[in-house]
Amino acid sequence: MIDKDRLILEFENLVKIESPSRKEGAIAHYVADIFEALGYKCFFDKSAEATGSEVGNLIVKIPGSVPSSPLFFCAHLDTVGPCENPKVIFEDGIFRTDGRTILGADDKAAIAILIEVAKILKENALPHPPIEYIFTTCEEIGLLGAKSLDASLVDSREGFVLDSENPWEVINGAPSSYRFELKVKGISAHAGLEPEKGVNAIHALSQVISSLPTGRIDEETTMNIGVIRGGNFVNIVPDEAVAEGEIRSHQEFKLEELQKLIIERAKKIIEEYSLKREGFPKLFHHFEKIYSAFYIPPEDELCQLVKKAGEKIGLNMVFRRKEGASDANVFNEKGFKCLILGIGMQKVHTTEEYIALKDMIITTNLILEILRIKSESVE
Ligand SMILES: [Zn+2]
């Protein structure tokens, strides 16, 4: 049923349309035109105001041919860089670029797969539940499209994000993450003429940082300080230093504990700082939740649906948790039940990114099978 040549051509067309985050306008309209030509209604939500993208999230409604509850499938429209003028090379069943740019299989392979699925359903008049395709913007810069999605446009309560590597792996859990900033304020002074009047913010902050844990905290929790800023001139005692970091865990309570530990240790170091003067250094801290953890047990109906569909096409589906975030974190937080499916993309976010056509075909078949089983389970 799958038209290989059509899938190849569609994927290549999508790759050629540059779509860095916030510049998804061209690809969104290209995709909407395809579904409108198939006779399906397309909606853009108003998320562009919040995300700063050229367009809102695109929602496509494919009416069901059986009276079943609807399912959604989501892919993101944006890619990371470098993505200027990509040249796609298809050789021995593998898509890659000439090495100057990323390929953007993350997540355009998913878009191509969803287009192929819709065409197959239509031309073969296959029974299927109501389907909603959600194409989000700005996923790569903090899941912004999904966060601002107008959920009132979506009828489905459950579905899938197509945004992972191996087609036989189902991601059924992902961690929660906080971003944080620790800022130390000191007093500036000339470093040579009157250093005793200054309080060195960099010196104080470095003591805070060295008192904190880093790396893997336990098997499901990590911490990193990834950015440090402060000072402008070597002959001035710096009056401000900032460290930025993140913490991730599959357990929300562990993040709350870690946050408390970071703040308490930092406060203590600054309070006991030996070179204090006039109430300085002072500590400022800010923690912000970036996304929430989720976990859907393998016994769950949605997991079982994928497992059965996999078996039908000869795949032994494996469930595993992921360390990174995707739109699925946001969907689950918003009350949708959402798993992540693999599409075959490999070495994503590098110029060596590639994808095998056979993996895209496997995922296409998996989705067709999910839809078939779902439409057969209608009483
Ligand atoms: Zn992605």
Boltz pocket constraint, residues with backbone or C-beta under 6 A from the ligand:
constraints:
  - pocket:
      binder: B
      contacts: [[A, 76], [A, 106], [A, 107], [A, 139], [A, 163]]
      max_distance: 6.0
